[in-house]
Amino acid sequence: MKTPLEKIDWSELPEPEDNGAADHLTGTMLPQMQLSSTSGVMIDLSHLSGITVVYAYPRTGQPDQPLPDGWDMIPGARGCTPQSCAFRDHFAELKALGVDHLFGLSTQDTAYQSEAAARLHLPFPLLSDAKLALTKALNLPTFQAAGMTLLHRLTLIVRDGVIIKSFYPVFPPDQNATDVINWLKSGASTDR
C-alpha cells in the first residue's frame, strides 16, 4: 500500500530562489566514489551507463519525530516526502522514457533512509552522502539546520557519468518528477 502524499499548501511556504549554486554542474563528470544505498549495495554513480536521475533532498521526516525548529520557514526545505512519492508514482513512466537508474540522495545515513524507503514503498534506492564526500566533490548547495548539513533540493540528469542537466531550485517538490518527465520528452537527453 502506498503512503498518501502529504497535503501541503505550497503558497504558504517560502519559495527558494536560484542563487546560482548549481550553475557549475552541467557538463561535470561525476567523481568515482562509493555511496551506501538502501538496496544494500554500494553505488558508484560515475560507473553507471545510460541515463541516471538523482534527486537530492534535505531530509525525510519520520512520523513520530518533530521537524527541526523553523523547518517550514527555510526556503525549499519542506516537501521531501511528496518529492519522493512523486518519483515513486512516476517511476514506470521515467523508465519508459529511457531512465536507466533513479536514486534519491541525502546526507542522512542509510539506516535512517531505509525507514523512509520502506514506509514510502520506493521502487528505487536512496543514496547516503552522510560523510558529504559527493557533496564536497561536486560543490553541491547545502544549508545548516538543527546542527545538520543538508542538501538543497536539486535534481541531476546524468548520462554515462556526466551531468547533462540540473534542476535547481526545485519548487514545488511534488512537481519535480513531472518537470524531469517533460524535459525527457523534449528529447534534450539525447542531444550530444
N, C-alpha and C positions, 0 to 999 in steps of 0.2 A: 504494500500500500504506500503510495506517495504521500509525503508530508505536504499539506496545503501551503501555498505561498502566503507569507505574512502580508497582511494588508497595511500598506504604508502610504500616507499622503505625501508624495514627494515634494509638493509645493510648500510644505511646512518645514522642510529641511534645507539647510544652506547648500547651494549648488557649488561644486568645486570649479575653480577657474583654471584655464590652461596657462600654467606658468612656464611652459617650455621645457619642463623637466624630463620629458620623454622625446624631445625633438632629435636627439642624437642616436636613437635606437635603430631606425630604419637603415638597413644595409650592414648592420653589425653582425658579425659571426658570433654565435654562442660559444662561451668558453667550455672546455672539456672539464666536466665535474659531475660527480655522482650525487644525486639528491634522493633522499629517502622518500618512499611513496606508500600510500595506503594500500597498494596492491601487494606489498611485502617484498618488492624487488627494488633495487637501486636503479634510477633512471638517469642517463646522460643525454640531455636534450640535444647536444651537439651531434650525436651519432644517429639521430632518427632521420630516416629518409621520408620524402614526401612532405605533405602539409601538416604542420602541428599548430594547434591553437593552445595558448597558455593564457588563462585569465588569472591575474593577480588580484588578491583581495586582502583587506586589512586583517580580519579575523572573524570567524564564525562564533556566535554566542552559543551558550548551552541553556536549555530551557529552565534549569534550576539555578542558574547563576545570573546575577545582575550584570548589566553592561557597565563598562568603566564610566565614572562620573563625567558628565558633559559629552558623552559619546554622540548624541544626536546633533550637537552643535558643531562638531568637527565636519567641515565640508567633505562630503563623499564617504564618510565612514560607515554610515548606516546602509544596510542592504546586501550583506554578504550571502545570506540565505536565499533571498529572491534571485540574486545573480546566479548562484549555483543551481537552483531549481530550474531557472530558465535554460541553462545549458543542458541540464538533465532532460528537460522536456523537449528540447530541440536536437538531442543527440543523434537520432536517426537521420534527420534532415541534414545535419552537418556532415555526417558520414556519406550520405548520398551526394553531397556537393564536393566530395573529394578530400575531406579532412581525414587524415590517416591516424592522428593522435590528438587527444584532447586531455588537458590537465588543468586543475586549479592549483594555485601556488600561493602560499602564505608563509609567514615567519613562525607560525605555530609548529610545535613538534608533532611528529607523526601520530603519537598516541592520542593527542587532542584532536587532530584531524580525523582520525579513524572513527571517533564517535559521531562526528558530523556526517562523514561519508555514509555510515550505516544508517543513521537516523533519516537522512535525506534521500536514501536509496540511489546514490550516484552511480551511474554505469561506467565511470571513468575514475582514475586515481587522482588524489590530491598529493601535491609535492610539498615537502617541507624544506624551507630555507632558514631553519632555526639558527644556524650559525652565520647567516647573512652573507654567505660566500657568493652566491649568484647575484644577490642584491648589490654587493660591492663591486663585483666584476663588471656588471652592466651599468653601474651607477643608476639603479632604479630609484624612483622617487619614494621617499619614506616620510613618516611623521612619528612623533612620540605621543603615547597615551598610556597613562597608568604605569609608567616605568617600562613600557614595551616599545621596541622599534617595530613599526608596522608598515606594510607596503601601501602606498596609494593605489587605488583601483586603476588597473590598466590591463589591456589585452594585447598580446603579441601574436602575430601570424608569422610562422617560421616555415621556410622551405629549405629542406636539406641543410639545416643548421644555421641558416642566415635569416635574420628578421627582415621580412618584406613589408610589414605593415604594423603600426602600433595605434591602438585606440586609447587616447588619453586627453582629458579626463573622461571617465565613464560615468554618465549620469543620464537618466536614472538607471541603476544597476540591472533592473529586471528587463531592460531593453537591449542589453549588451549582446546577447546571443542573436537577437534579430538583426542588430547592426552588423555583426560578423557575417550572418547569412546573406544580407543584402550586398555586402562587399564581395563575397564569394560569387554570388550570382552575376555581379558586374563583369566577371571574367578577369579582374585585376590580378588574381592569384596565379594566372598562367602567363602573365606578361614577363618577358625575360629582360 
